[in-house]
Amino acid sequence: MAMVSVRNDHAGRLLLWLEPLGEDRWLRPDETFHIATDYHGDESAFSVVSWADEAYRADGIEQMAVWVEHGDFYATVTDSAGNSIECGHNRPVEIHRRWIAERRMSLP
């Protein structure tokens, strides 16, 4: 099994995308998530990408994507206590509303 840990050292929230599925999980400051997949090969199972988005950053949110490069794309995500962390975990209500509004505006 391959695993990578992500810790939020930022004072605000960290939006963690699990790719290629496009799932979101939100880490609070000092929170750590562990991402695991069934891969047992020699190559790295994951790649990590971070970027700055001024609109999110203005809200105190940083973003990072963990790409599952090898193994089952449906990787497991757990917290430090071993609890399963599902898509949408800790997603702020205001962000959820923003995404719904943006989706509606983009529909034909």
N, C-alpha and C positions, 0 to 999 in steps of 0.2 A: 504494500500500500504506500502511496506517495502522499505527503502532506505539506501544506504551506500554512504559516500563521500570519495573520494581519492584525496589527495593533494600531489603535488610533491614538497617536501622541498629540493630535491637534486639540486646541481648546474647544472647537466646535464639533459638529458631527462629521463623520466620514461616510460617504455613500460608496458602498462596495458593490460593484457589478460583477456577477458571475457569468462569464461568457464561455461558449457562444450562445447560451440560453437567454441572456439578457435579464437575468434575475437580479433584483436589488435587495440589499440588506444594509441597514444603517447602524453604524457603531457609534456609541456615545464616547466621550473622552475617556481614555484609559481602558477601554474595552478591547478584548482580543477575541478573534474568531479563528477557527482552524478549519481549513478546507482539505478534504481528503478524497482521493479517487483510488480505484482498484489497480492502477498501473504499477507494474513491477519491473519495468525495463531500465535501461541505462541512461536514456535521455531524460531531460527535465520534464516532468509532467505538467508544469505550469509556466506561464509567463505573466509578468505583472507590468501594468501600464498605469501611470498616473498623469493627470493633466489639470490645467487651471481653466475654469469656466467662470468668467467675471460675474455672471448673474448668480450662480450658486455661491461663489466666494463672498459676495455681498451679503448673503444670508448666513455666513459662517460655515459653509459646507465645502469640504474638499472631496475629490472623487478619485477612485482607483478601480481598475478592472483586473480581475484575475481570470486569465484564459486557461481553460483546461486543454492542453495541447495533446495529451496522451491519456488514454483510459476513458472511463465512462464520463460523458459530459454531465450526467446527473450526479455530480460530486456531492458529498455530504458536507454540511457546514454545521459546526458545533461551537458553543462558547467554552470558556475555560472550565466550567463545571461538567462539560460533556452533554449539555442539553442541545437538542436539534434546533437549528435556526433556519426558519423557512423564509421564502421570498416575501418581501414586504415588511420584514421584522423592523420594528422601530421607525417605520416610515412616518414622517410628520404629516399630520392631517392637511396642513396648508400646501404641502408638496403634492399630496394625492389629489387635492382639488385642482391645483395648477395643471397637473398632467392630464386630468380629465378634460379641463377647459381647452388645453392645447390640442388634444386629440379631436375634440368636437370641431374646433376651428379648421383642422386640416382635412376633415371629411368633405367630399364633394357635395 
